[in-house]
Amino acid sequence: MDKFKDLEKLIKLTGDRAKLDAKANDTYIVYKTVEGQIVKEYNNGEIVPVANSDGSHA
């Protein structure tokens, strides 16, 4: 078995489950885009950037 493919599959399934939970609870998921921006994705497909997501914790 290819461990990397298994890991990629688990990551995808986790994201899919998060989207299902968000839809069931009428809420959103939060993730980091390829560009490094933190966004909220609502169950209607709307994607909203989170303000001040430069990565600093100060």
PyMOL Python script that loads the backbone (N, CA, C, O; Angstrom):
from pymol import cmd

cmd.read_pdbstr("""\
ATOM      1  N   MET A   1       0.837  -1.196   0.000  1.00  0.00           N
ATOM      2  CA  MET A   1       0.000   0.000   0.000  1.00  0.00           C
ATOM      3  C   MET A   1       0.875   1.251   0.000  1.00  0.00           C
ATOM      4  O   MET A   1       1.947   1.284   0.604  1.00  0.00           O
ATOM      5  N   ASP A   2       0.399   2.252  -0.677  1.00  0.00           N
ATOM      6  CA  ASP A   2       1.122   3.514  -0.721  1.00  0.00           C
ATOM      7  C   ASP A   2       0.635   4.394   0.430  1.00  0.00           C
ATOM      8  O   ASP A   2      -0.508   4.850   0.428  1.00  0.00           O
ATOM      9  N   LYS A   3       1.490   4.624   1.395  1.00  0.00           N
ATOM     10  CA  LYS A   3       1.106   5.386   2.589  1.00  0.00           C
ATOM     11  C   LYS A   3       0.701   6.813   2.256  1.00  0.00           C
ATOM     12  O   LYS A   3      -0.201   7.364   2.888  1.00  0.00           O
ATOM     13  N   PHE A   4       1.359   7.423   1.263  1.00  0.00           N
ATOM     14  CA  PHE A   4       1.028   8.794   0.903  1.00  0.00           C
ATOM     15  C   PHE A   4      -0.359   8.883   0.272  1.00  0.00           C
ATOM     16  O   PHE A   4      -1.103   9.823   0.550  1.00  0.00           O
ATOM     17  N   LYS A   5      -0.707   7.933  -0.560  1.00  0.00           N
ATOM     18  CA  LYS A   5      -2.047   7.921  -1.157  1.00  0.00           C
ATOM     19  C   LYS A   5      -3.101   7.694  -0.082  1.00  0.00           C
ATOM     20  O   LYS A   5      -4.166   8.309  -0.111  1.00  0.00           O
ATOM     21  N   ASP A   6      -2.803   6.808   0.869  1.00  0.00           N
ATOM     22  CA  ASP A   6      -3.731   6.568   1.974  1.00  0.00           C
ATOM     23  C   ASP A   6      -3.928   7.833   2.798  1.00  0.00           C
ATOM     24  O   ASP A   6      -5.051   8.160   3.183  1.00  0.00           O
ATOM     25  N   LEU A   7      -2.838   8.542   3.066  1.00  0.00           N
ATOM     26  CA  LEU A   7      -2.914   9.778   3.833  1.00  0.00           C
ATOM     27  C   LEU A   7      -3.711  10.837   3.081  1.00  0.00           C
ATOM     28  O   LEU A   7      -4.547  11.518   3.674  1.00  0.00           O
ATOM     29  N   GLU A   8      -3.459  10.983   1.780  1.00  0.00           N
ATOM     30  CA  GLU A   8      -4.210  11.942   0.968  1.00  0.00           C
ATOM     31  C   GLU A   8      -5.697  11.619   0.988  1.00  0.00           C
ATOM     32  O   GLU A   8      -6.528  12.524   1.060  1.00  0.00           O
ATOM     33  N   LYS A   9      -6.035  10.343   0.925  1.00  0.00           N
ATOM     34  CA  LYS A   9      -7.439   9.931   0.951  1.00  0.00           C
ATOM     35  C   LYS A   9      -8.076  10.285   2.293  1.00  0.00           C
ATOM     36  O   LYS A   9      -9.203  10.779   2.334  1.00  0.00           O
ATOM     37  N   LEU A  10      -7.362  10.034   3.391  1.00  0.00           N
ATOM     38  CA  LEU A  10      -7.887  10.369   4.716  1.00  0.00           C
ATOM     39  C   LEU A  10      -8.080  11.872   4.882  1.00  0.00           C
ATOM     40  O   LEU A  10      -9.066  12.312   5.473  1.00  0.00           O
ATOM     41  N   ILE A  11      -7.151  12.651   4.366  1.00  0.00           N
ATOM     42  CA  ILE A  11      -7.279  14.109   4.443  1.00  0.00           C
ATOM     43  C   ILE A  11      -8.501  14.572   3.662  1.00  0.00           C
ATOM     44  O   ILE A  11      -9.259  15.415   4.142  1.00  0.00           O
ATOM     45  N   LYS A  12      -8.698  14.035   2.473  1.00  0.00           N
ATOM     46  CA  LYS A  12      -9.860  14.402   1.658  1.00  0.00           C
ATOM     47  C   LYS A  12     -11.156  14.009   2.354  1.00  0.00           C
ATOM     48  O   LYS A  12     -12.109  14.788   2.386  1.00  0.00           O
ATOM     49  N   LEU A  13     -11.193  12.800   2.914  1.00  0.00           N
ATOM     50  CA  LEU A  13     -12.392  12.344   3.614  1.00  0.00           C
ATOM     51  C   LEU A  13     -12.692  13.212   4.831  1.00  0.00           C
ATOM     52  O   LEU A  13     -13.855  13.473   5.139  1.00  0.00           O
ATOM     53  N   THR A  14     -11.648  13.659   5.519  1.00  0.00           N
ATOM     54  CA  THR A  14     -11.833  14.535   6.670  1.00  0.00           C
ATOM     55  C   THR A  14     -12.456  15.860   6.241  1.00  0.00           C
ATOM     56  O   THR A  14     -13.362  16.367   6.902  1.00  0.00           O
ATOM     57  N   GLY A  15     -11.969  16.421   5.132  1.00  0.00           N
ATOM     58  CA  GLY A  15     -12.538  17.663   4.612  1.00  0.00           C
ATOM     59  C   GLY A  15     -13.973  17.485   4.163  1.00  0.00           C
ATOM     60  O   GLY A  15     -14.816  18.348   4.410  1.00  0.00           O
ATOM     61  N   ASP A  16     -14.256  16.372   3.505  1.00  0.00           N
ATOM     62  CA  ASP A  16     -15.629  16.090   3.072  1.00  0.00           C
ATOM     63  C   ASP A  16     -16.554  15.968   4.274  1.00  0.00           C
ATOM     64  O   ASP A  16     -17.677  16.471   4.252  1.00  0.00           O
ATOM     65  N   ARG A  17     -16.084  15.302   5.322  1.00  0.00           N
ATOM     66  CA  ARG A  17     -16.895  15.145   6.537  1.00  0.00           C
ATOM     67  C   ARG A  17     -17.143  16.501   7.194  1.00  0.00           C
ATOM     68  O   ARG A  17     -18.244  16.767   7.676  1.00  0.00           O
ATOM     69  N   ALA A  18     -16.123  17.357   7.213  1.00  0.00           N
ATOM     70  CA  ALA A  18     -16.287  18.696   7.785  1.00  0.00           C
ATOM     71  C   ALA A  18     -17.351  19.481   7.024  1.00  0.00           C
ATOM     72  O   ALA A  18     -18.157  20.187   7.630  1.00  0.00           O
ATOM     73  N   LYS A  19     -17.353  19.358   5.694  1.00  0.00           N
ATOM     74  CA  LYS A  19     -18.365  20.053   4.896  1.00  0.00           C
ATOM     75  C   LYS A  19     -19.764  19.521   5.193  1.00  0.00           C
ATOM     76  O   LYS A  19     -20.715  20.297   5.283  1.00  0.00           O
ATOM     77  N   LEU A  20     -19.896  18.209   5.345  1.00  0.00           N
ATOM     78  CA  LEU A  20     -21.198  17.625   5.689  1.00  0.00           C
ATOM     79  C   LEU A  20     -21.676  18.099   7.057  1.00  0.00           C
ATOM     80  O   LEU A  20     -22.848  18.437   7.225  1.00  0.00           O
ATOM     81  N   ASP A  21     -20.774  18.125   8.028  1.00  0.00           N
ATOM     82  CA  ASP A  21     -21.131  18.599   9.365  1.00  0.00           C
ATOM     83  C   ASP A  21     -21.532  20.068   9.338  1.00  0.00           C
ATOM     84  O   ASP A  21     -22.485  20.463  10.009  1.00  0.00           O
ATOM     85  N   ALA A  22     -20.812  20.879   8.569  1.00  0.00           N
ATOM     86  CA  ALA A  22     -21.140  22.297   8.457  1.00  0.00           C
ATOM     87  C   ALA A  22     -22.516  22.489   7.835  1.00  0.00           C
ATOM     88  O   ALA A  22     -23.278  23.358   8.259  1.00  0.00           O
ATOM     89  N   LYS A  23     -22.831  21.687   6.839  1.00  0.00           N
ATOM     90  CA  LYS A  23     -24.148  21.781   6.202  1.00  0.00           C
ATOM     91  C   LYS A  23     -25.247  21.372   7.173  1.00  0.00           C
ATOM     92  O   LYS A  23     -26.284  22.030   7.251  1.00  0.00           O
ATOM     93  N   ALA A  24     -25.027  20.295   7.908  1.00  0.00           N
ATOM     94  CA  ALA A  24     -26.030  19.801   8.855  1.00  0.00           C
ATOM     95  C   ALA A  24     -26.273  20.790   9.989  1.00  0.00           C
ATOM     96  O   ALA A  24     -27.384  20.880  10.511  1.00  0.00           O
ATOM     97  N   ASN A  25     -25.229  21.533  10.371  1.00  0.00           N
ATOM     98  CA  ASN A  25     -25.337  22.470  11.492  1.00  0.00           C
ATOM     99  C   ASN A  25     -25.464  23.922  11.044  1.00  0.00           C
ATOM    100  O   ASN A  25     -25.384  24.834  11.866  1.00  0.00           O
ATOM    101  N   ASP A  26     -25.662  24.141   9.743  1.00  0.00           N
ATOM    102  CA  ASP A  26     -25.810  25.476   9.159  1.00  0.00           C
ATOM    103  C   ASP A  26     -24.694  26.413   9.617  1.00  0.00           C
ATOM    104  O   ASP A  26     -24.948  27.499  10.139  1.00  0.00           O
ATOM    105  N   THR A  27     -23.466  25.973   9.412  1.00  0.00           N
ATOM    106  CA  THR A  27     -22.299  26.753   9.805  1.00  0.00           C
ATOM    107  C   THR A  27     -21.276  26.729   8.675  1.00  0.00           C
ATOM    108  O   THR A  27     -21.667  26.579   7.518  1.00  0.00           O
ATOM    109  N   TYR A  28     -20.007  26.868   8.953  1.00  0.00           N
ATOM    110  CA  TYR A  28     -18.981  26.957   7.929  1.00  0.00           C
ATOM    111  C   TYR A  28     -17.756  26.149   8.333  1.00  0.00           C
ATOM    112  O   TYR A  28     -17.624  25.712   9.476  1.00  0.00           O
ATOM    113  N   ILE A  29     -16.854  25.961   7.355  1.00  0.00           N
ATOM    114  CA  ILE A  29     -15.557  25.365   7.654  1.00  0.00           C
ATOM    115  C   ILE A  29     -14.497  26.441   7.445  1.00  0.00           C
ATOM    116  O   ILE A  29     -14.713  27.397   6.700  1.00  0.00           O
ATOM    117  N   VAL A  30     -13.371  26.283   8.093  1.00  0.00           N
ATOM    118  CA  VAL A  30     -12.260  27.221   7.968  1.00  0.00           C
ATOM    119  C   VAL A  30     -11.046  26.445   7.488  1.00  0.00           C
ATOM    120  O   VAL A  30     -10.738  25.371   8.004  1.00  0.00           O
ATOM    121  N   TYR A  31     -10.358  27.000   6.495  1.00  0.00           N
ATOM    122  CA  TYR A  31      -9.150  26.350   6.005  1.00  0.00           C
ATOM    123  C   TYR A  31      -8.208  27.378   5.398  1.00  0.00           C
ATOM    124  O   TYR A  31      -8.576  28.534   5.187  1.00  0.00           O
ATOM    125  N   LYS A  32      -6.990  26.937   5.123  1.00  0.00           N
ATOM    126  CA  LYS A  32      -5.967  27.786   4.524  1.00  0.00           C
ATOM    127  C   LYS A  32      -5.856  27.444   3.046  1.00  0.00           C
ATOM    128  O   LYS A  32      -5.700  26.278   2.683  1.00  0.00           O
ATOM    129  N   THR A  33      -5.937  28.460   2.193  1.00  0.00           N
ATOM    130  CA  THR A  33      -5.837  28.249   0.750  1.00  0.00           C
ATOM    131  C   THR A  33      -4.385  28.022   0.343  1.00  0.00           C
ATOM    132  O   THR A  33      -3.469  28.168   1.152  1.00  0.00           O
ATOM    133  N   VAL A  34      -4.194  27.667  -0.911  1.00  0.00           N
ATOM    134  CA  VAL A  34      -2.851  27.461  -1.452  1.00  0.00           C
ATOM    135  C   VAL A  34      -2.030  28.750  -1.350  1.00  0.00           C
ATOM    136  O   VAL A  34      -0.812  28.703  -1.178  1.00  0.00           O
ATOM    137  N   GLU A  35      -2.703  29.894  -1.456  1.00  0.00           N
ATOM    138  CA  GLU A  35      -2.026  31.191  -1.381  1.00  0.00           C
ATOM    139  C   GLU A  35      -1.691  31.591   0.050  1.00  0.00           C
ATOM    140  O   GLU A  35      -1.011  32.595   0.263  1.00  0.00           O
ATOM    141  N   GLY A  36      -2.156  30.826   1.036  1.00  0.00           N
ATOM    142  CA  GLY A  36      -1.865  31.124   2.435  1.00  0.00           C
ATOM    143  C   GLY A  36      -2.941  31.921   3.147  1.00  0.00           C
ATOM    144  O   GLY A  36      -2.769  32.273   4.314  1.00  0.00           O
ATOM    145  N   GLN A  37      -4.042  32.212   2.481  1.00  0.00           N
ATOM    146  CA  GLN A  37      -5.137  32.978   3.075  1.00  0.00           C
ATOM    147  C   GLN A  37      -6.048  32.054   3.873  1.00  0.00           C
ATOM    148  O   GLN A  37      -6.407  30.975   3.403  1.00  0.00           O
ATOM    149  N   ILE A  38      -6.422  32.474   5.081  1.00  0.00           N
ATOM    150  CA  ILE A  38      -7.394  31.739   5.880  1.00  0.00           C
ATOM    151  C   ILE A  38      -8.783  32.195   5.439  1.00  0.00           C
ATOM    152  O   ILE A  38      -9.052  33.395   5.374  1.00  0.00           O
ATOM    153  N   VAL A  39      -9.665  31.243   5.136  1.00  0.00           N
ATOM    154  CA  VAL A  39     -11.005  31.571   4.656  1.00  0.00           C
ATOM    155  C   VAL A  39     -12.064  30.751   5.383  1.00  0.00           C
ATOM    156  O   VAL A  39     -11.789  29.677   5.917  1.00  0.00           O
ATOM    157  N   LYS A  40     -13.277  31.285   5.386  1.00  0.00           N
ATOM    158  CA  LYS A  40     -14.461  30.554   5.845  1.00  0.00           C
ATOM    159  C   LYS A  40     -15.239  30.166   4.597  1.00  0.00           C
ATOM    160  O   LYS A  40     -15.463  31.005   3.724  1.00  0.00           O
ATOM    161  N   GLU A  41     -15.652  28.911   4.501  1.00  0.00           N
ATOM    162  CA  GLU A  41     -16.480  28.468   3.385  1.00  0.00           C
ATOM    163  C   GLU A  41     -17.823  28.019   3.938  1.00  0.00           C
ATOM    164  O   GLU A  41     -17.910  27.055   4.698  1.00  0.00           O
ATOM    165  N   TYR A  42     -18.877  28.744   3.537  1.00  0.00           N
ATOM    166  CA  TYR A  42     -20.228  28.430   3.984  1.00  0.00           C
ATOM    167  C   TYR A  42     -20.821  27.327   3.125  1.00  0.00           C
ATOM    168  O   TYR A  42     -20.335  27.056   2.027  1.00  0.00           O
ATOM    169  N   ASN A  43     -21.876  26.690   3.627  1.00  0.00           N
ATOM    170  CA  ASN A  43     -22.454  25.552   2.907  1.00  0.00           C
ATOM    171  C   ASN A  43     -23.150  25.956   1.611  1.00  0.00           C
ATOM    172  O   ASN A  43     -23.499  25.087   0.813  1.00  0.00           O
ATOM    173  N   ASN A  44     -23.361  27.256   1.381  1.00  0.00           N
ATOM    174  CA  ASN A  44     -23.939  27.710   0.116  1.00  0.00           C
ATOM    175  C   ASN A  44     -22.860  27.989  -0.935  1.00  0.00           C
ATOM    176  O   ASN A  44     -23.168  28.426  -2.043  1.00  0.00           O
ATOM    177  N   GLY A  45     -21.590  27.732  -0.581  1.00  0.00           N
ATOM    178  CA  GLY A  45     -20.487  27.929  -1.505  1.00  0.00           C
ATOM    179  C   GLY A  45     -19.773  29.256  -1.359  1.00  0.00           C
ATOM    180  O   GLY A  45     -18.730  29.472  -1.977  1.00  0.00           O
ATOM    181  N   GLU A  46     -20.325  30.156  -0.541  1.00  0.00           N
ATOM    182  CA  GLU A  46     -19.703  31.459  -0.332  1.00  0.00           C
ATOM    183  C   GLU A  46     -18.391  31.292   0.436  1.00  0.00           C
ATOM    184  O   GLU A  46     -18.340  30.600   1.453  1.00  0.00           O
ATOM    185  N   ILE A  47     -17.337  31.933  -0.061  1.00  0.00           N
ATOM    186  CA  ILE A  47     -16.027  31.881   0.587  1.00  0.00           C
ATOM    187  C   ILE A  47     -15.658  33.293   1.021  1.00  0.00           C
ATOM    188  O   ILE A  47     -15.614  34.214   0.205  1.00  0.00           O
ATOM    189  N   VAL A  48     -15.392  33.454   2.329  1.00  0.00           N
ATOM    190  CA  VAL A  48     -15.102  34.758   2.904  1.00  0.00           C
ATOM    191  C   VAL A  48     -13.717  34.727   3.541  1.00  0.00           C
ATOM    192  O   VAL A  48     -13.459  33.902   4.418  1.00  0.00           O
ATOM    193  N   PRO A  49     -12.815  35.625   3.108  1.00  0.00           N
ATOM    194  CA  PRO A  49     -11.497  35.685   3.743  1.00  0.00           C
ATOM    195  C   PRO A  49     -11.624  36.126   5.201  1.00  0.00           C
ATOM    196  O   PRO A  49     -12.473  36.950   5.541  1.00  0.00           O
ATOM    197  N   VAL A  50     -10.772  35.570   6.046  1.00  0.00           N
ATOM    198  CA  VAL A  50     -10.730  35.965   7.447  1.00  0.00           C
ATOM    199  C   VAL A  50      -9.739  37.116   7.559  1.00  0.00           C
ATOM    200  O   VAL A  50      -8.610  37.015   7.080  1.00  0.00           O
ATOM    201  N   ALA A  51     -10.156  38.207   8.188  1.00  0.00           N
ATOM    202  CA  ALA A  51      -9.296  39.381   8.322  1.00  0.00           C
ATOM    203  C   ALA A  51      -8.078  39.061   9.171  1.00  0.00           C
ATOM    204  O   ALA A  51      -8.137  38.250  10.095  1.00  0.00           O
ATOM    205  N   ASN A  52      -6.971  39.716   8.838  1.00  0.00           N
ATOM    206  CA  ASN A  52      -5.728  39.585   9.598  1.00  0.00           C
ATOM    207  C   ASN A  52      -5.232  38.160   9.692  1.00  0.00           C
ATOM    208  O   ASN A  52      -4.887  37.706  10.783  1.00  0.00           O
ATOM    209  N   SER A  53      -5.186  37.449   8.603  1.00  0.00           N
ATOM    210  CA  SER A  53      -4.679  36.075   8.633  1.00  0.00           C
ATOM    211  C   SER A  53      -3.251  36.026   8.100  1.00  0.00           C
ATOM    212  O   SER A  53      -2.926  35.216   7.232  1.00  0.00           O
ATOM    213  N   ASP A  54      -2.396  36.915   8.640  1.00  0.00           N
ATOM    214  CA  ASP A  54      -1.005  36.961   8.185  1.00  0.00           C
ATOM    215  C   ASP A  54      -0.130  35.923   8.858  1.00  0.00           C
ATOM    216  O   ASP A  54       1.048  35.796   8.522  1.00  0.00           O
ATOM    217  N   GLY A  55      -0.686  35.179   9.802  1.00  0.00           N
ATOM    218  CA  GLY A  55       0.061  34.112  10.440  1.00  0.00           C
ATOM    219  C   GLY A  55       0.703  34.495  11.752  1.00  0.00           C
ATOM    220  O   GLY A  55       1.192  33.625  12.473  1.00  0.00           O
ATOM    221  N   SER A  56       0.713  35.793  12.087  1.00  0.00           N
ATOM    222  CA  SER A  56       1.316  36.194  13.355  1.00  0.00           C
ATOM    223  C   SER A  56       0.338  35.951  14.494  1.00  0.00           C
ATOM    224  O   SER A  56      -0.878  36.033  14.320  1.00  0.00           O
ATOM    225  N   HIS A  57       0.888  35.653  15.647  1.00  0.00           N
ATOM    226  CA  HIS A  57       0.060  35.378  16.820  1.00  0.00           C
ATOM    227  C   HIS A  57       0.217  36.464  17.867  1.00  0.00           C
ATOM    228  O   HIS A  57      -0.155  36.255  19.021  1.00  0.00           O
ATOM    229  N   ALA A  58       0.751  37.608  17.503  1.00  0.00           N
ATOM    230  CA  ALA A  58       1.002  38.686  18.462  1.00  0.00           C
ATOM    231  C   ALA A  58      -0.231  39.508  18.716  1.00  0.00           C
ATOM    232  O   ALA A  58      -0.190  40.456  19.500  1.00  0.00           O
TER     233      ALA A  58
END
""", "prot")
cmd.dss("prot")
cmd.show_as("cartoon", "prot")
cmd.util.cbc("prot")
cmd.orient("prot")
